[in-house]
């Protein structure tokens, strides 16, 4: 990755610093949920050989509904998390834009001149402005989240 792009990327460490959230812990929870889902799916596939197919669909539907209700209850308890997740989605889109420029740079260096970005400097400047806005939004969200009781009482 070219140095001008490296400077623009928002890393996981920077996200942790800007948000005050340890994403490693959240990733472990997500992995646990994913592994549980995979295990349940495998169980349904195995049961599919011994039980009629329509019964499997009913069991999967019920299990999915229970999982959705559980997920909804968790999200109601943590409305602040939803705001943060929306910002993190924006960070992912921003980093994806940087990655796409990097891929174009690599293709150009490999001799594919049709992938050359004509206004690369302007694009990098625009991404710099976008980065500043995203960082400001993350900092603002953190301040509001950490001081929500004070804000609510005043």
QUIBELKA-V871649 format. One line per field, one symbol per residue. ss: DSSP state (a for helix, b for strand, c for the rest). burial: # if it has 16 or more other C-alpha atoms within 10 Angstrom, else .. A space follows every 10 residues. Layout:
BEGIN
ss = ???
burial = ???
END
This chain:
BEGIN
ss = ccaaaaaacc caaaaaaaac ccaaaaaaaa aaaaaaaaaa aaaaaaaacc ccaaaaaaaa aaaaaaaaaa aaaaaaacaa aaaaaaaaaa aaaaaaaaaa aaaaaaaaac ccaaacccca aaaaaaaaaa aaaaaaaaaa aaaaaacaaa aaac
burial = ....#..### ....#..##. .......... .......... ...#...... .....#.... .......... .......... ...#..##.. #..##..##. ##.###.... .....#.... ...#..##.. #..##.###. ##..#..... ....
END
